[in-house]
């Protein structure tokens, strides 16, 4: 399985454009996903991000995250259905024939619609951010943030957060494999998977805290918070202009559709 938020070397379109262009592309898509509540528009944005990744030769990096998105999206829909009611009742999670509590936990059309919108929003934002990270070297991304005059502390936090995501993923896999090698068997099915999370999550949290402490001391010792020399000026190419124009037209279309 492809690691989450891990740079993928390549020579596609997204690898050749300026990191700031990719950052603008991501910000516009995330903003459109937050501002719209139309299922068709959100689905169109999701397809647009995937097509952009397909053109740039990075579709595999997004496709392999679809199972994770399906799980997280399903959990969002479930939580929304359980905590929100609105519209017509479609069905009840507890059948009416069950004594005392029959007919409880109704699933309404409004809750189902809102949960689906949240899941699509989350998918668009994750896909857009994933496309930015897998096509940009961490050093280039940090330099771009420095060109935007972002304080060095926030730049370091952003870079460390990105680097910790794949590190935690690898660490979790190692801990899980070590538990299985020692004969630990949480059982089969969904309950078994939930039961098997505890011996993985606790060591993962403790290891992460230790690494964070070591990383903080390393940053202080190397003097990164003093900053560096002034970054080079930002320069764009023709490909950057094409991408900015395309995403701007997409934003205009998304804003104009509800007004028609």
C-alpha positions in Angstrom: 0.0 0.0 0.0 1.3 3.5 -0.9 2.3 5.5 2.0 0.1 8.5 2.8 1.5 12.0 2.2 4.8 10.6 0.8 6.6 12.3 -2.1 6.6 10.2 -5.3 9.5 10.9 -7.7 8.5 11.5 -11.3 8.5 13.9 -14.3 4.8 14.5 -14.8 3.0 17.8 -15.2 2.6 18.3 -11.5 6.3 17.6 -10.9 7.3 20.3 -13.4 5.1 23.2 -12.2 6.1 25.6 -9.4 5.1 24.5 -5.9 3.3 27.8 -5.4 1.1 26.9 -8.4 0.2 23.6 -6.8 -0.4 25.3 -3.5 -2.9 27.7 -5.2 -4.5 24.8 -7.0 -5.0 23.0 -3.6 -6.3 26.1 -1.8 -8.8 26.9 -4.5 -10.1 23.3 -4.6 -10.4 23.1 -0.8 -12.2 26.5 -0.7 -14.7 25.4 -3.4 -15.3 22.1 -1.5 -16.0 24.0 1.7 -18.2 26.7 0.1 -20.5 24.4 -1.9 -23.1 22.0 -0.7 -24.2 20.6 -4.0 -23.6 16.8 -4.5 -23.1 17.1 -8.2 -20.5 19.9 -7.8 -18.7 18.1 -5.1 -18.6 14.9 -7.2 -17.4 17.0 -10.2 -14.6 18.5 -8.1 -13.6 15.0 -6.9 -13.5 13.8 -10.5 -11.5 16.9 -11.6 -8.8 16.2 -8.9 -8.6 12.6 -10.0 -8.3 13.6 -13.7 -5.6 16.1 -12.8 -3.7 13.3 -11.1 -4.3 11.0 -14.0 -2.8 13.5 -16.5 0.2 14.0 -14.2 0.8 10.3 -13.8 -0.1 10.3 -10.1 -3.5 8.6 -10.2 -2.1 5.5 -8.4 -1.2 7.5 -5.4 -4.8 8.6 -5.1 -6.4 5.3 -6.1 -4.7 3.4 -3.3 -6.2 5.7 -0.7 -9.8 5.1 -1.8 -10.4 2.2 0.7 -9.3 4.6 3.5 -11.6 7.3 2.1 -14.5 4.8 1.9 -14.1 3.9 5.6 -13.7 7.5 6.8 -16.6 8.6 4.6 -18.8 5.8 5.9 -18.0 6.8 9.5 -18.9 10.4 8.7 -22.2 9.4 7.3 -22.9 7.0 10.2 -22.1 9.7 12.8 -24.3 12.2 11.0 -27.2 9.8 10.8 -26.9 9.0 14.6 -26.6 12.6 15.7 -28.8 14.5 13.3 -32.4 14.3 12.2 -34.2 16.2 9.4 -36.5 15.4 6.6 -38.4 12.2 6.0 -37.6 9.0 7.9 -36.3 6.4 5.4 -35.7 3.5 7.8 -34.8 2.7 11.4 -31.6 1.1 12.5 -33.5 -0.9 15.1 -36.5 -2.7 13.6 -40.0 -1.9 14.9 -40.5 -5.5 16.0 -37.8 -5.3 18.7 -39.5 -4.9 22.1 -39.2 -1.6 24.0 -36.6 0.0 21.7 -38.2 -0.9 18.4 -38.2 1.9 15.8 -35.3 3.8 17.5 -32.4 5.4 15.7 -34.2 6.7 12.6 -32.3 7.4 9.4 -33.7 10.6 7.8 -33.2 11.9 4.3 -31.7 15.2 5.6 -29.1 13.5 7.8 -28.1 11.1 5.0 -27.8 13.9 2.5 -25.7 16.0 4.9 -23.4 13.1 5.8 -22.8 12.4 2.1 -21.9 16.0 1.5 -19.4 15.9 4.4 -17.9 12.7 3.1 -17.5 14.2 -0.4 -16.0 17.4 1.0 -13.5 15.4 3.0 -12.6 13.3 -0.1 -12.0 16.4 -2.3 -9.8 18.1 0.4 -7.8 14.9 1.0 -7.3 14.2 -2.7 -6.2 17.7 -3.4 -3.8 17.9 -0.5 -2.5 14.4 -1.3 -1.8 15.5 -4.9 0.2 18.5 -3.6 2.3 16.4 -1.3 3.1 13.5 -3.5 4.3 15.7 -6.4 6.4 18.2 -4.3 9.7 17.6 -2.6 9.5 18.6 1.1 12.4 21.0 0.6 10.7 22.7 -2.3 7.5 23.1 -0.3 9.4 24.6 2.6 11.2 27.0 0.3 7.9 28.1 -1.2 6.4 28.8 2.3 9.5 30.8 3.1 9.0 32.8 -0.2 5.5 33.6 1.1 7.1 35.0 4.3 5.7 32.4 6.5 7.4 32.3 10.0 10.0 29.6 10.3 8.2 28.0 13.3 5.0 27.4 11.3 7.0 26.2 8.3 8.8 23.7 10.5 5.6 22.5 12.1 4.0 22.0 8.6 7.0 20.0 7.4 7.3 17.9 10.5 3.6 17.1 10.4 3.9 15.9 6.8 6.9 13.8 7.5 5.4 12.2 10.6 2.3 10.9 8.8 4.2 8.3 6.7 6.5 7.6 9.6 3.6 6.8 11.9 2.1 4.6 9.2 5.3 2.6 8.8 5.7 2.4 12.6 2.1 1.1 13.0 2.7 -1.6 10.4 5.9 -2.7 12.2 4.1 -2.9 15.6 1.3 -4.8 14.1 3.6 -7.3 12.4 5.6 -7.7 15.7 2.4 -8.5 17.6 1.4 -11.1 15.0 4.9 -12.6 15.1 4.5 -13.1 18.9 1.3 -15.0 18.4 -1.2 -12.3 19.2 -4.5 -13.1 17.6 -7.3 -10.6 18.1 -9.8 -12.7 16.2 -11.6 -12.4 12.8 -14.1 -9.9 11.6 -14.8 -6.3 12.5 -14.7 -7.0 16.3 -11.3 -8.6 15.9 -9.9 -5.7 14.0 -11.2 -3.2 16.6 -9.7 -5.4 19.4 -6.4 -5.5 17.6 -6.0 -1.7 17.6 -5.2 -1.3 21.3 -1.9 -3.2 21.3 -0.9 -1.1 18.2 -2.1 2.4 19.2 -0.6 2.6 22.7 3.0 1.7 21.6 2.6 4.0 18.6 1.6 6.9 20.8 4.5 6.4 23.2 7.0 6.0 20.4 5.7 9.1 18.7 6.1 11.2 21.8 9.7 10.0 22.2 10.5 10.8 18.6 8.8 14.3 18.9 11.0 15.1 22.0 14.1 14.0 20.2 13.2 15.9 17.0 12.5 19.1 19.1 16.0 18.9 20.7 17.6 18.3 17.3 15.9 21.4 15.8 17.1 23.5 18.7 20.7 22.2 18.5 20.9 22.9 14.8 19.5 26.4 15.1 16.8 26.1 12.5 14.6 28.7 14.3 17.2 31.4 13.4 16.0 31.1 9.8 18.1 31.2 6.6 19.1 33.7 3.9 16.4 35.5 2.0 14.7 33.1 -0.5 15.0 33.5 -4.2 12.2 35.4 -6.0 9.2 33.4 -7.3 9.3 32.7 -11.0 6.5 31.1 -13.1 6.6 29.3 -16.4 4.0 28.7 -19.2 2.8 25.5 -17.6 2.1 27.3 -14.3 -0.1 29.8 -16.2 -2.1 27.0 -17.9 -2.8 25.3 -14.5 -3.7 28.6 -12.8 -6.1 29.4 -15.7 -7.7 26.0 -15.6 -8.3 26.0 -11.9 -9.6 29.6 -12.1 -12.1 28.7 -14.8 -13.2 25.7 -12.7 -13.8 28.1 -9.8 -15.8 30.4 -12.0 -17.9 27.5 -13.2 -18.6 26.3 -9.7 -19.6 29.7 -8.5 -21.7 30.4 -11.7 -23.7 27.1 -11.7 -25.9 27.9 -8.7 -26.7 31.3 -10.1 -28.0 30.0 -13.4 
